[in-house]
Amino acid sequence: MLKPQPQRTCIGCGAKKPQNELMRLAAQSGGAPIYDETGRAPGRGAYLCAQIECVEKAWKRRAPERMLKLQENAPTQLRDELLRRLSD
């Protein structure tokens, strides 16, 4: 019998999907948030659908800052990296 996949919510569109279908952002202690390719980086996590629209919506609504409990704005370099990965 297959083990059920944990469900996570996209911070861009609010859709609930299996965790392995979403991209994970991780807040490192004392540092800027990163894109967590492995899904296993330590720190608080937030999830996004692998769609350009979701990344843009999340940054427009300042969702990464709220979900990762950041003291400052999420870096635009991270947004640009995610958009670049999705457009390839």
ABEGO torsion letter per residue (X at the ends): XBBBBBBBBBAAAGBBBBAAABBBBBBBBGBBBBBBAAGABBEBBBBBBBBAAAAAAAAAAGAAAAAAGBABBBBAAAAAAAAAAAAX
